[in-house]
């Protein structure tokens, strides 16, 4: 099973890194990661594809 999430980092208090970390702790693994471009100021966005074996 695969899932795609957009990981964002605007500031240390405005990001969703805990979502990615929780999924990795739950057995998901990163299949690919691609930065997303555009005029976002100081914000950073990345498309992350995760995969987990179905039981």
C-alpha positions, 0 to 999 in steps of 0.5 A, a space after each residue: 500500500 502506498 500513500 502520498 503526503 506533502 510535507 511542509 516546513 514554514 517555521 519550527 512551530 508551523 510544519 507537519 513533520 510529526 505526521 511524517 515521523 509518526 508514519 515512519 515509526 508505524 512501519 512506513 518507509 519512504 519510496 521517493 521524495 521530490 521538492 515542490 517548486 514555486 514562490 513560497 517565500 521561506 516555506 519548503 514543501 516536499 512530496 513524499 511517497 510512503 509505502 507499507 506492507 499490507 498484512 
